[in-house]
Every structure is written in structure tokens, then in C-alpha cells.
Amino acid sequence: MLDSSLDKIAEKILSLDEASLSSLWEKYKYRMEHFETSKEWEKSVIIFFIINAVRVKNRIFNDQILLMQRQSEEQEKPVASKGRPMLRRIK
């Protein structure tokens, strides 16, 4: 049951827009830094870390996509034969 609940929470979080979340980052950072013994403070801490988690996830995702594209481009480059250099006759 807990696993299912966490999965549903993750699905909801993944549907949120990073730009919208990032606009709330300062607000929740401020609330988190000003400790109170309240449920509101606890929720602020959780929200702050959710925002950071989405940002980090997107950064890792984008870095991996770039890496895959670079590797793909490197594989597409023509490879010179070992015996002779690649030369073309130009007129």
C-alpha cells in the first residue's frame, strides 16, 4: 500500500512543470529556513525538497540525453582506414 501511494505521488509530481515549481523555490526556501514547530513548516520542507528533486531529475535527464546525442554523432563520423589516410580528389 505504501509503495502504491508513493507511486501515485511521484506520478503527480512528474506532471508538474519545472518552471512553475522553480518560481516557488524561494518561497519554500524562506519558510524552511525559518523554523517553527508546526505542520506548515514540515510541509514547507517537504515541498522544498520536492522542487529540488524535480530540478535534479531534469538536470540528470538532460545531461544523459546530451551524452547520448554526442555518442550518436561520434558513431556517425566516418572512420579512416588504418592503412591509408582519407583523401579526396578535388578539381
N, CA, C and O of each residue as an XYZ file, in Angstrom:
364
protein
N       0.821     -1.193      0.000
C       0.000      0.000      0.000
C       0.871      1.265      0.000
O       0.598      2.206     -0.745
N       1.899      1.286      0.819
C       2.797      2.450      0.868
C       3.474      2.663     -0.478
O       3.593      3.792     -0.954
N       3.915      1.569     -1.085
C       4.572      1.641     -2.378
C       3.624      2.239     -3.423
O       4.028      3.068     -4.237
N       2.394      1.818     -3.389
C       1.382      2.329     -4.324
C       1.129      3.816     -4.098
O       0.996      4.574     -5.059
N       1.061      4.233     -2.854
C       0.842      5.643     -2.532
C       2.005      6.505     -3.023
O       1.792      7.570     -3.602
N       3.218      6.047     -2.793
C       4.398      6.787     -3.246
C       4.439      6.864     -4.770
O       4.841      7.882     -5.333
N       4.024      5.788     -5.435
C       3.988      5.781     -6.889
C       3.005      6.825     -7.405
O       3.303      7.525     -8.373
N       1.851      6.941     -6.782
C       0.856      7.937     -7.181
C       1.367      9.363     -6.943
O       1.150     10.254     -7.765
N       2.043      9.564     -5.818
C       2.625     10.875     -5.527
C       3.662     11.232     -6.598
O       3.690     12.358     -7.094
N       4.507     10.268     -6.947
C       5.542     10.503     -7.966
C       4.905     10.852     -9.305
O       5.390     11.742    -10.004
N       3.833     10.169     -9.668
C       3.134     10.473    -10.929
C       2.623     11.908    -10.932
O       2.744     12.611    -11.935
N       2.059     12.337     -9.824
C       1.551     13.708     -9.733
C       2.690     14.717     -9.831
O       2.565     15.738    -10.507
N       3.785     14.432     -9.161
C       4.939     15.339     -9.177
C       5.527     15.431    -10.580
O       5.914     16.513    -11.020
N       5.596     14.299    -11.286
C       6.149     14.298    -12.636
C       5.298     15.116    -13.604
O       5.797     15.580    -14.629
N       4.046     15.290    -13.292
C       3.175     16.060    -14.182
C       3.307     17.570    -13.962
O       2.758     18.361    -14.729
N       4.036     17.968    -12.912
C       4.219     19.387    -12.625
C       5.319     19.971    -13.500
O       6.281     19.287    -13.848
N       5.169     21.228    -13.846
C       6.116     21.937    -14.688
C       7.265     22.480    -13.842
O       7.037     23.132    -12.823
N       8.502     22.209    -14.267
C       9.669     22.660    -13.503
C       9.713     24.175    -13.372
O      10.070     24.695    -12.315
N       9.356     24.883    -14.429
C       9.398     26.346    -14.379
C       8.442     26.880    -13.314
O       8.781     27.807    -12.578
N       7.268     26.302    -13.234
C       6.301     26.727    -12.222
C       6.809     26.396    -10.821
O       6.673     27.191     -9.892
N       7.394     25.213    -10.689
C       7.941     24.816     -9.386
C       9.096     25.730     -8.985
O       9.198     26.141     -7.830
N       9.950     26.039     -9.932
C      11.118     26.874     -9.630
C      10.719     28.266     -9.161
O      11.430     28.892     -8.375
N       9.586     28.744     -9.643
C       9.129     30.059     -9.201
C       8.723     30.045     -7.722
O       8.648     31.096     -7.086
N       8.466     28.869     -7.191
C       8.092     28.738     -5.771
C       9.286     28.414     -4.873
O       9.156     28.391     -3.649
N      10.433     28.166     -5.471
C      11.615     27.720     -4.727
C      11.992     28.688     -3.611
O      12.198     28.259     -2.475
N      12.086     29.977     -3.905
C      12.470     30.981     -2.896
C      11.479     31.009     -1.734
O      11.870     31.091     -0.569
N      10.213     30.942     -2.063
C       9.166     30.981     -1.039
C       9.349     29.845     -0.025
O       9.331     30.072      1.184
N       9.525     28.625     -0.533
C       9.642     27.483      0.368
C      11.019     27.403      1.023
O      11.154     26.863      2.121
N      12.016     27.926      0.368
C      13.347     28.006      0.994
C      13.259     28.922      2.217
O      13.760     28.592      3.292
N      12.628     30.054      2.038
C      12.464     31.009      3.140
C      11.690     30.375      4.298
O      12.094     30.483      5.455
N      10.589     29.723      3.982
C       9.777     29.087      5.033
C      10.559     28.000      5.757
O      10.470     27.863      6.977
N      11.328     27.226      4.991
C      12.096     26.139      5.590
C      13.178     26.691      6.525
O      13.429     26.127      7.590
N      13.808     27.782      6.128
C      14.894     28.355      6.926
C      14.398     29.002      8.220
O      15.187     29.217      9.140
N      13.126     29.307      8.301
C      12.556     29.934      9.498
C      11.734     28.902     10.268
O      10.513     28.807     10.139
N      12.461     28.143     11.070
C      11.888     27.004     11.777
C      10.714     27.392     12.674
O      10.738     28.402     13.378
N       9.703     26.556     12.615
C       8.558     26.629     13.518
C       8.187     25.203     13.881
O       8.464     24.272     13.124
N       7.576     25.035     15.008
C       7.088     23.701     15.375
C       5.642     23.578     14.895
O       4.701     23.572     15.689
N       5.496     23.483     13.582
C       4.152     23.402     13.011
C       4.150     22.466     11.806
O       5.186     22.189     11.202
N       2.961     21.995     11.482
C       2.790     21.159     10.299
C       3.090     21.959      9.029
O       3.579     21.404      8.045
N       2.803     23.238      9.053
C       3.068     24.088      7.885
C       4.555     24.135      7.583
O       4.959     24.079      6.422
N       5.378     24.239      8.631
C       6.829     24.244      8.427
C       7.267     22.891      7.849
O       8.068     22.848      6.914
N       6.750     21.800      8.396
C       7.104     20.464      7.915
C       6.730     20.301      6.443
O       7.510     19.761      5.659
N       5.548     20.763      6.070
C       5.130     20.687      4.670
C       6.035     21.538      3.782
O       6.351     21.149      2.657
N       6.446     22.687      4.283
C       7.344     23.554      3.514
C       8.663     22.855      3.217
O       9.195     22.970      2.113
N       9.182     22.141      4.184
C      10.436     21.405      3.984
C      10.246     20.338      2.905
O      11.078     20.205      2.008
N       9.160     19.585      2.992
C       8.886     18.539      2.005
C       8.725     19.148      0.613
O       9.275     18.625     -0.356
N       7.984     20.235      0.506
C       7.768     20.893     -0.788
C       9.089     21.401     -1.353
O       9.352     21.253     -2.547
N       9.921     21.999     -0.505
C      11.219     22.495     -0.950
C      12.049     21.367     -1.560
O      12.658     21.540     -2.616
N      12.070     20.221     -0.897
C      12.858     19.112     -1.406
C      12.225     18.456     -2.630
O      12.941     17.900     -3.463
N      10.925     18.506     -2.754
C      10.273     18.012     -3.975
C      10.690     18.878     -5.155
O      11.030     18.364     -6.221
N      10.665     20.189     -4.963
C      11.081     21.110     -6.030
C      12.519     20.811     -6.437
O      12.828     20.735     -7.626
N      13.398     20.642     -5.453
C      14.800     20.330     -5.758
C      14.934     18.978     -6.448
O      15.762     18.817     -7.345
N      14.134     18.016     -6.041
C      14.193     16.686     -6.653
C      13.815     16.753     -8.130
O      14.455     16.108     -8.960
N      12.797     17.517     -8.462
C      12.387     17.664     -9.858
C      13.482     18.356    -10.656
O      13.774     17.961    -11.785
N      14.085     19.380    -10.078
C      15.166     20.094    -10.768
C      16.358     19.177    -11.033
O      16.917     19.180    -12.130
N      16.744     18.399    -10.033
C      17.881     17.480    -10.183
C      17.552     16.389    -11.194
O      18.387     16.043    -12.029
N      16.341     15.847    -11.122
C      15.915     14.806    -12.063
C      15.998     15.323    -13.487
O      16.496     14.625    -14.370
N      15.519     16.532    -13.723
C      15.547     17.110    -15.068
C      16.977     17.367    -15.527
O      17.293     17.176    -16.702
N      17.833     17.791    -14.626
C      19.241     18.035    -14.973
C      19.920     16.724    -15.382
O      20.623     16.678    -16.392
N      19.714     15.677    -14.612
C      20.299     14.372    -14.940
C      19.753     13.873    -16.272
O      20.507     13.375    -17.109
N      18.446     14.005    -16.468
C      17.804     13.571    -17.697
C      18.401     14.305    -18.901
O      18.766     13.676    -19.895
N      18.500     15.627    -18.812
C      19.041     16.424    -19.914
C      20.499     16.098    -20.189
O      20.912     16.017    -21.346
N      21.283     15.910    -19.132
C      22.694     15.547    -19.308
C      22.829     14.207    -20.021
O      23.695     14.047    -20.882
N      21.991     13.255    -19.673
C      22.043     11.937    -20.307
C      21.632     12.008    -21.780
O      22.225     11.339    -22.626
N      20.618     12.818    -22.082
C      20.194     12.987    -23.477
C      21.337     13.590    -24.299
O      21.622     13.126    -25.403
N      21.992     14.627    -23.759
C      23.129     15.233    -24.458
C      24.254     14.230    -24.679
O      24.852     14.184    -25.754
N      24.536     13.434    -23.665
C      25.582     12.413    -23.774
C      25.237     11.407    -24.864
O      26.101     11.034    -25.657
N      23.997     10.969    -24.911
C      23.573     10.018    -25.934
C      23.678     10.630    -27.332
O      24.070      9.948    -28.279
N      23.329     11.909    -27.467
C      23.427     12.580    -28.759
C      24.881     12.697    -29.203
O      25.192     12.485    -30.375
N      25.759     13.029    -28.287
C      27.189     13.139    -28.626
C      27.754     11.799    -29.057
O      28.511     11.714    -30.023
N      27.379     10.746    -28.328
C      27.860      9.411    -28.679
C      27.338      9.001    -30.045
O      28.052      8.374    -30.827
N      26.096      9.353    -30.328
C      25.493      9.042    -31.626
C      26.215      9.790    -32.737
O      26.471      9.218    -33.797
N      26.545     11.050    -32.515
C      27.269     11.841    -33.513
C      28.660     11.285    -33.758
O      29.130     11.271    -34.896
N      29.324     10.827    -32.704
C      30.661     10.261    -32.847
C      30.631      8.973    -33.652
O      31.554      8.695    -34.417
N      29.579      8.191    -33.485
C      29.467      6.937    -34.228
C      29.192      7.195    -35.704
O      29.551      6.376    -36.550
N      28.564      8.314    -36.022
C      28.229      8.633    -37.410
C      29.415      9.191    -38.184
O      29.389      9.192    -39.415
N      30.449      9.662    -37.507
C      31.615     10.209    -38.189
C      32.314      9.106    -38.967
O      32.451      7.987    -38.473
N      32.756      9.414    -40.178
C      33.466      8.383    -40.950
C      34.814      8.049    -40.297
O      35.530      8.922    -39.807
N      35.111      6.802    -40.311
C      36.357      6.335    -39.709
C      37.369      6.095    -40.818
O      37.080      5.386    -41.781
N      38.534      6.672    -40.692
C      39.592      6.491    -41.697
C      40.155      5.083    -41.570
O      40.279      4.537    -40.474
N      40.493      4.511    -42.726
C      41.117      3.192    -42.676
C      42.514      3.352    -42.081
O      43.130      4.413    -42.184
N      42.983      2.318    -41.480
C      44.269      2.397    -40.788
C      45.445      2.498    -41.745
O      46.470      3.095    -41.416
N      45.302      1.927    -42.911
C      46.429      1.887    -43.839
C      46.640      3.178    -44.593
O      47.783      3.604    -44.766
N      45.566      3.822    -45.053
C      45.716      4.998    -45.896
C      44.880      6.140    -45.329
O      43.800      5.919    -44.782
N      45.384      7.351    -45.464
C      44.590      8.486    -44.991
C      43.395      8.712    -45.917
O      43.438      8.363    -47.097
N      42.329      9.298    -45.371
C      41.147      9.603    -46.177
C      41.424     10.858    -46.977
O      41.463     11.955    -46.421
N      41.613     10.710    -48.266
C      41.851     11.856    -49.148
C      40.841     11.819    -50.271
O      40.443     10.751    -50.737
N      40.419     13.032    -50.711
C      39.530     13.121    -51.848
C      40.176     13.980    -52.912
O      40.893     14.932    -52.604
N      39.931     13.656    -54.115
C      40.483     14.431    -55.226
C      39.528     15.581    -55.510
O      38.334     15.384    -55.736
N      40.082     16.779    -55.493
C      39.284     17.980    -55.733
C      39.754     18.628    -57.001
O      40.951     18.863    -57.166
N      38.842     18.926    -57.908
C      39.208     19.549    -59.190
C      38.849     21.006    -59.181
O      39.078     21.704    -60.169
